[in-house]
């Protein structure tokens, strides 16, 4: 009798603890590649999540039945393209497990190109932009410098 009451209480407590979860990710402060090495860097990057932690969390949440959705705020401080590609793939995998993914931003490229943050947002099922926000997509350019002629004139081989 006492044992079954205790089991019932534990079961109810677990059910409360395992309620549906919605993950929230704020990428507006950028993302850190590794932990800061000095105290000043630690203070300035307190709100920046580490890439490895985010990728691991998304991987674990993909198979966790309690997690129902991912909501991420995108934009703000620039994130490198390589990091964005890793995040994009991890979010696609998370979304492939049948869970809802939503990205929102105040702007995509207010005073700078918004290609990279918008590319990250395309990994999500839904993208929301604040009504007064901008979508600043710019073209991609590539420039090669040819120094061979100048080096020949200088006698450099």
N, C-alpha and C positions, 0 to 999 in steps of 0.2 A: 504494500500500500504506500508506504513512505517512499520507497524506491521509484514507483511509478509517478508519484507527485513530483519528485525531484527531476525525473526524466522529462516530464511535461514542461516544467519550468525552464529547463535547459533548452528544450526544443523551441519554446516561445521566445527565449532570449536570442537564440541563433537566428530565428526568423526575423526578429527586429534588426539584428546586426546585418543581415543579408538582404535588406530591402534593395530594390532596384537602384542602381547608381548611374549618375551621369558624370562623366569625366569632363573637367574644364581645364583648358590649356591656354595660357596667355603667352603669345609669342611676340608681343609688342616691344619687349625689352631685349630682344635678340635671344640667342642661344649660345651657351658656352661649350667649347669643345672639350675642355678639361678643367679640373678644379683650379682656382686661382692659387698662385704660388706665394703671394705676399699679402699682408693684412689690408693694404690700401685697395688692392684689386679685389679682395674678398668683400670689402665694404661696397665698392662700386658695382659689383656684380651680384649682389644679394638676391635680386629678384629674377635673375637669369637662370633658367633651368639648364641642366647639362644634357647634351645630345644623347649620350649613352643612357641616361636615366629615362628620358622621354621615349626612346626607342624600346627599351626594356619594358617600360610601363604599358606601351601600346601592344607589345607582343603578349604580355601576360593578360591584359584586359581583353584581348581578342578571344581567348578561350574561357574567360570568366563569365559564368551565366548571370551573375549579379549586375554586370555592366551592361547598360542598354544603349548608351549613346556617348558621343564625343562632341563637345562644343569648343571651338577654338577661336580666339581673337587673333587675327592676322594683321600684319602691317607694322608700322612703327620703325624701330631700329632695323637696319638691313641685316639679313642673314645670307651667308654665302650660298652660292648655287649648289655646291656639293652637299652641304647640310640640308638644303631644301629638297634635293633629289632623294636623300635618304629618308627624310620625313614624309615626302610624297609617297614613296613605296610602302612605308610602314602604315600610313593612313589608309592607303588602298587595301592593304592586307586586312586591316581592322574592319574596314567597310565591307570587305568580301565575306566576313563572318555573319553578315546580316544585321549588323548594328547601324544605327543612324549616325551620320556624321554631318555636322553643320559648321561652317566657317563664317565669320562675320568680321567686317572691318569698317573703320571710320572712313578710310580712304585707301585707294590703291595708287600710290604715286602722286601725292599732293604737289610736292615741289621736286620730285625725283621720279625716275622711271618706276612704274609699278609692275613690271613684267614678272619679277621673281616672286613677290608676295602673291600675285594673282595666279601664277603657276602653282604655288603651294595650295592655294584655295581650290584649284580645280581637282584636287584629290578628294575633296569632300562631296557628299551627295547634294548638299544645298549650300549656296553662297548668298549671304546677305550683305548689302552695302548701305551704310547710313545715307538717308536721302540727300544730305548736303555733301556727300563724299564725291571724290573724283575717281575716274578710272583712267589713269595716265599710262597707257601702253605705248611704248616707243619701239621703233625698229631696232634691229641688231646690226651693228657694223663691225667690220674687221679691218684692221689696218696693218700692213706688213712694211717693215722698214728694210730697205736694201742698201747695205753699206759697202758692198763689194767694190763698186767703182771708186768710192772715197778711200777705201783701204788700199786699193791698187795704186792710187796717186801718192799715198804715203809710203808705199813700199812694204806694207804689211802683208804677210802671207798667212 
